[in-house]
Amino acid sequence: MKGTTCCGNGGSKDAAESLIIIGGGSAAFSAATRAVELGAGKVTIINDGLPTGGTCVNVGCVPSKTLIRAAESLHRAAHNPFAGIKTNGKLTDFSAVIEEKRQLVAQLRQAKYVDVIRDLPQVHLIKGHARLLDAHSVEIGEMRLTADHILIATGATAAIPEIPGLSEAGYLTNESTFELETLPESLIVLGGRYIALECAQMFARLGSRVTVLQRSEHILPTETEDITNALTGYLTEEGLEILTAVAVEQVSRARQGVAVTAIINGEKREIAAAHILVATGRKPNTHNMGLEHAGVLLDEHGFIQVSPTLQTTLPGVWAAGDVLGQNMFVYTAAYEGALAAENALSKADRLADYTALPWVIFTDPQVAGVGLDERQAVAAGHDAEVATLPLSYVPRSIAARDTRGLIKLIRDKKTDLLLGARILAPEGAELLMELAMAIKFGITVRQIRESFHAYLTLGEGIKLAAITFGKDVAQLSCCAT
Ligand SMILES: Cc1cc2nc3c(=O)[nH]c(=O)nc-3n(C[C@H](O)[C@H](O)[C@H](O)COP(=O)(O)OP(=O)(O)OC[C@H]3O[C@@H](n4cnc5c(N)ncnc54)[C@H](O)[C@@H]3O)c2cc1C
């Protein structure tokens, strides 16, 4: 079978191979451009639900990060640590902040998605909900399309927990939160992972009274307690209320908005706010698509099961991005989209490789990580050693009068190879790539320690942390060696 044919208009067959992509987000666009580079004759992207570009540009990374930055500007203006300097910040027009965010989203959607395929005559964008019929055909309403290969890149959506009264009371998700026209006087955030915490701090800094309700004992439950306790402390100092080990019993409408009834530390408590934001996880967009019927195996949560080459259990059908349920980041979605297209069209059989995958939580201080933490390193059988450097030892942080956070390196004692790192620091994610490169290319802790790091950069903290494996950093003079 060559070229995409459409029984609706009797379409033509091209010599080169064809690809249908279900979903129009980052994984899809990356797959489409890679497929064209590989000589695909026709690539059809079918998107529905979110606008072109999917989650990241419309209701995820872009709106959240620009609003987080806006809130940070306000916070920094109001919290200047230097003597003799008086600053103040004031939110004067929340709807103008939202309007500017809208313009940025529209601009990036156009530049990074719409314009990218406008110049590729092989790529066609269709709007509609697609269902898979078999390994080569897809149906969109009355229309049926066929192609040599099919890629499913339908992403994920906010998972809504089954809490009595929640639907009736009404709630916000990432699709509605960044569109509020007025700043909520108060906000309950359900969840304690990255989306929940980023939004919670952002709204608190803009002026909302924020309460975070987290089911487990700690926020960021997959991280170690040194990180989660410190972050909890910093957020609490800023005025957020962080409640953990919370069992929510019910949500109801209240005079001022919504009220949550919950058991916290064995006691029943009612918390009221203007809005409730649900950020308790993501669920795959795999429903009503005929996937299992066609032979595509899903896991118990509905995420698509794939081989290491990203092929589903139906040969010829591939999957990429959030719909896989792992490493749900836009850069992994794009990586997987391109890889799946390559494996489909050029039979490359390349395996997905997530070695040294960096990740970031955009709170302030940021939480950033790569590789294993100390518990994971021991569980993986390493003779692991940890060096933790509080930022109060880093000259850049001291000079900036902001020593919140730490840098933690984990190495294998025998080989001196870096196994992982965790960073809690303002703009700490900018430090991550040196460590990711070290892990990926086998650079030892000693080699990091022996490399020049410019004095009075935050990056110098990496070198200091590396030195901490063998020395007490408190004893070093300036420009540590
Ligand atoms: C609030 C928030 C903040 C985030 N911040 C970051 C960040 O800072 N950095 C980062 O790396 N990642 C971030 N992410 C994650 C990132 O947005 C996702 O990992 C990424 O967008 C996933 O891309 P995708 O192509 O797999 O899916 P999506 O972008 O979700 O695209 C899937 C598209 O398919 C459509 N669709 C679904 N079903 C069908 C169907 N049957 N037929 C046709 N179309 C269909 C959907 O409506 C959507 O348009 C964030 C996510 C959220 C929610």
PDBQT file of the ligand as one rigid body, heavy atoms in Angstrom, charges set to zero:
ROOT
HETATM    1  C1  LIG A 501      -0.147  22.190  33.157  1.00  0.00    +0.000 C 
HETATM    2  C2  LIG A 501       0.909  21.436  32.405  1.00  0.00    +0.000 A 
HETATM    3  C3  LIG A 501       2.195  21.914  32.360  1.00  0.00    +0.000 A 
HETATM    4  C4  LIG A 501       3.186  21.225  31.663  1.00  0.00    +0.000 A 
HETATM    5  N1  LIG A 501       4.450  21.714  31.643  1.00  0.00    +0.000 NA
HETATM    6  C5  LIG A 501       5.425  21.058  30.993  1.00  0.00    +0.000 A 
HETATM    7  C6  LIG A 501       6.749  21.578  30.939  1.00  0.00    +0.000 A 
HETATM    8  O1  LIG A 501       7.028  22.629  31.487  1.00  0.00    +0.000 OA
HETATM    9  N2  LIG A 501       7.690  20.881  30.273  1.00  0.00    +0.000 N 
HETATM   10  C7  LIG A 501       7.397  19.691  29.654  1.00  0.00    +0.000 A 
HETATM   11  O2  LIG A 501       8.294  19.078  29.060  1.00  0.00    +0.000 OA
HETATM   12  N3  LIG A 501       6.145  19.170  29.663  1.00  0.00    +0.000 NA
HETATM   13  C8  LIG A 501       5.155  19.823  30.323  1.00  0.00    +0.000 A 
HETATM   14  N4  LIG A 501       3.881  19.323  30.323  1.00  0.00    +0.000 N 
HETATM   15  C9  LIG A 501       3.621  18.033  29.640  1.00  0.00    +0.000 C 
HETATM   16  C10 LIG A 501       3.460  18.230  28.126  1.00  0.00    +0.000 C 
HETATM   17  O3  LIG A 501       2.511  19.232  27.890  1.00  0.00    +0.000 OA
HETATM   18  C11 LIG A 501       3.018  16.924  27.483  1.00  0.00    +0.000 C 
HETATM   19  O4  LIG A 501       3.951  15.920  27.842  1.00  0.00    +0.000 OA
HETATM   20  C12 LIG A 501       2.969  17.005  25.956  1.00  0.00    +0.000 C 
HETATM   21  O5  LIG A 501       2.223  18.110  25.538  1.00  0.00    +0.000 OA
HETATM   22  C13 LIG A 501       2.372  15.705  25.380  1.00  0.00    +0.000 C 
HETATM   23  O6  LIG A 501       2.301  15.800  23.975  1.00  0.00    +0.000 OA
HETATM   24  P1  LIG A 501       1.482  14.709  23.127  1.00  0.00    +0.000 P 
HETATM   25  O7  LIG A 501       1.759  15.028  21.705  1.00  0.00    +0.000 OA
HETATM   26  O8  LIG A 501       1.786  13.352  23.615  1.00  0.00    +0.000 OA
HETATM   27  O9  LIG A 501      -0.056  14.959  23.466  1.00  0.00    +0.000 OA
HETATM   28  P2  LIG A 501      -0.942  16.258  23.345  1.00  0.00    +0.000 P 
HETATM   29  O10 LIG A 501      -0.137  17.476  23.223  1.00  0.00    +0.000 OA
HETATM   30  O11 LIG A 501      -1.931  16.188  24.455  1.00  0.00    +0.000 OA
HETATM   31  O12 LIG A 501      -1.679  16.093  21.943  1.00  0.00    +0.000 OA
HETATM   32  C14 LIG A 501      -2.690  15.154  21.722  1.00  0.00    +0.000 C 
HETATM   33  C15 LIG A 501      -3.744  15.769  20.789  1.00  0.00    +0.000 C 
HETATM   34  O13 LIG A 501      -4.589  14.724  20.293  1.00  0.00    +0.000 OA
HETATM   35  C16 LIG A 501      -5.951  15.125  20.416  1.00  0.00    +0.000 C 
HETATM   36  N5  LIG A 501      -6.794  13.917  20.414  1.00  0.00    +0.000 N 
HETATM   37  C17 LIG A 501      -7.099  13.092  21.447  1.00  0.00    +0.000 A 
HETATM   38  N6  LIG A 501      -7.850  12.060  21.024  1.00  0.00    +0.000 NA
HETATM   39  C18 LIG A 501      -8.040  12.236  19.694  1.00  0.00    +0.000 A 
HETATM   40  C19 LIG A 501      -8.712  11.494  18.686  1.00  0.00    +0.000 A 
HETATM   41  N7  LIG A 501      -9.325  10.331  18.949  1.00  0.00    +0.000 N 
HETATM   42  N8  LIG A 501      -8.710  11.970  17.414  1.00  0.00    +0.000 NA
HETATM   43  C20 LIG A 501      -8.064  13.122  17.095  1.00  0.00    +0.000 A 
HETATM   44  N9  LIG A 501      -7.397  13.842  18.016  1.00  0.00    +0.000 NA
HETATM   45  C21 LIG A 501      -7.372  13.403  19.297  1.00  0.00    +0.000 A 
HETATM   46  C22 LIG A 501      -5.933  15.918  21.719  1.00  0.00    +0.000 C 
HETATM   47  O14 LIG A 501      -7.089  16.714  21.900  1.00  0.00    +0.000 OA
HETATM   48  C23 LIG A 501      -4.666  16.743  21.509  1.00  0.00    +0.000 C 
HETATM   49  O15 LIG A 501      -4.898  17.865  20.710  1.00  0.00    +0.000 OA
HETATM   50  C24 LIG A 501       2.861  20.000  30.991  1.00  0.00    +0.000 A 
HETATM   51  C25 LIG A 501       1.546  19.514  31.014  1.00  0.00    +0.000 A 
HETATM   52  C26 LIG A 501       0.577  20.218  31.713  1.00  0.00    +0.000 A 
HETATM   53  C27 LIG A 501      -0.831  19.680  31.717  1.00  0.00    +0.000 C 
ENDROOT
TORSDOF 0
